[in-house]
Amino acid sequence: MAFNNQLLFKQILAKRSYLCVGLDSDISRIPKHLLTLEDPIFEFNKAIIDATKDLCVAYKPNIAFYESLGASGWESLRKTLEYIPDDIFTIADAKRGDIGNTSLQYAKTFFETYEFDSVTIAPYMGEDSVKPFLSFEGKYVILLGLTSNKGSDDFQHFCDISGKKLHELVLERAQEWSDPDQLMFVIGATHPEAFEKIRSIAPHNFFLVPGVGAQGGTIEDVSRYGLNKEVGLLVNSSRGIIFASSGEDFASVAREKAKELQSQMEKVLIEREYL
Ligand SMILES: O=c1ccn([C@@H]2O[C@H](COP(=O)(O)O)[C@@H](O)[C@H]2O)c(=O)[nH]1
């Protein structure tokens, strides 16, 4: 399915959710009883997807947890991607970006060899490093804006250039490269105070918001200023959902955690009159 912002909005309203479930399926944290199976990571992901697919609008496998295992990890990723229902948005969290001809190969990896709907990209090599990803119709680039980690203070949040923070310049400049139906930004939930300004700079783009749960961000805080007329948020939680239990009940506990977040989102959607 080729997504655009309208379609994402429709899915959000239908599911009463803007939840993205992060498939950071760390082999060292997979429940023990799955480890004897032929492909423990795929079996784990399959159970998580079965347990959460009615509660979320996106899945985000973080590529590090697959490529670190070599060929078998890429195969688990391929099977996972194939298993995700077609109407759920998929994000390759790969944080790529290089000189143009190399970026094009990364783009082919995630948009053709693996048919993801989107990929996360680091913006700091500039326009020619991002453009190859934008040449794929119906696919989104998700550019790192203000990341959720403490190190975002080192450059993104505190470098001041002509009165603008570095991440603000990234948000402004990148909007010259493509429109909101192809460009999203990563904005960490750990910076709730920055959302009002960021939303004013990028009023129409979807934001992928990691940092809820394990990193301390909340749905309420990011929704206060982050929402736009098409909701405009995909809020991710990975460990807080998928590793909430390490026992045989891992999938049902993951569902409970996803349900808690979805219910908070539904409340916001009702209060803000989307529903
Ligand atoms: O700024 C960023 C960008 C990406 N991430 C990724 O999101 C998930 C968060 O996982 P949790 O377990 O919910 O903390 C993970 O894949 C990160 O690599 C981020 O956290 N912050």
PDBQT file of the ligand as one rigid body, heavy atoms in Angstrom, charges set to zero:
ROOT
HETATM    1  O1  LIG A 301      15.856  10.049  18.673  1.00  0.00    +0.000 OA
HETATM    2  C1  LIG A 301      15.690   8.835  18.600  1.00  0.00    +0.000 A 
HETATM    3  C2  LIG A 301      15.651   8.163  17.399  1.00  0.00    +0.000 A 
HETATM    4  C3  LIG A 301      15.391   6.830  17.405  1.00  0.00    +0.000 A 
HETATM    5  N1  LIG A 301      15.205   6.145  18.558  1.00  0.00    +0.000 N 
HETATM    6  C4  LIG A 301      14.906   4.712  18.459  1.00  0.00    +0.000 C 
HETATM    7  O2  LIG A 301      13.565   4.496  18.919  1.00  0.00    +0.000 OA
HETATM    8  C5  LIG A 301      13.484   3.330  19.701  1.00  0.00    +0.000 C 
HETATM    9  C6  LIG A 301      13.153   3.682  21.140  1.00  0.00    +0.000 C 
HETATM   10  O3  LIG A 301      13.105   2.516  21.925  1.00  0.00    +0.000 OA
HETATM   11  P1  LIG A 301      12.505   2.474  23.427  1.00  0.00    +0.000 P 
HETATM   12  O4  LIG A 301      12.790   1.078  23.872  1.00  0.00    +0.000 OA
HETATM   13  O5  LIG A 301      11.042   2.774  23.345  1.00  0.00    +0.000 OA
HETATM   14  O6  LIG A 301      13.243   3.496  24.231  1.00  0.00    +0.000 OA
HETATM   15  C7  LIG A 301      14.845   2.644  19.532  1.00  0.00    +0.000 C 
HETATM   16  O7  LIG A 301      14.795   1.835  18.385  1.00  0.00    +0.000 OA
HETATM   17  C8  LIG A 301      15.784   3.804  19.282  1.00  0.00    +0.000 C 
HETATM   18  O8  LIG A 301      16.937   3.421  18.568  1.00  0.00    +0.000 OA
HETATM   19  C9  LIG A 301      15.254   6.807  19.744  1.00  0.00    +0.000 A 
HETATM   20  O9  LIG A 301      15.077   6.221  20.840  1.00  0.00    +0.000 OA
HETATM   21  N2  LIG A 301      15.487   8.139  19.734  1.00  0.00    +0.000 N 
ENDROOT
TORSDOF 0
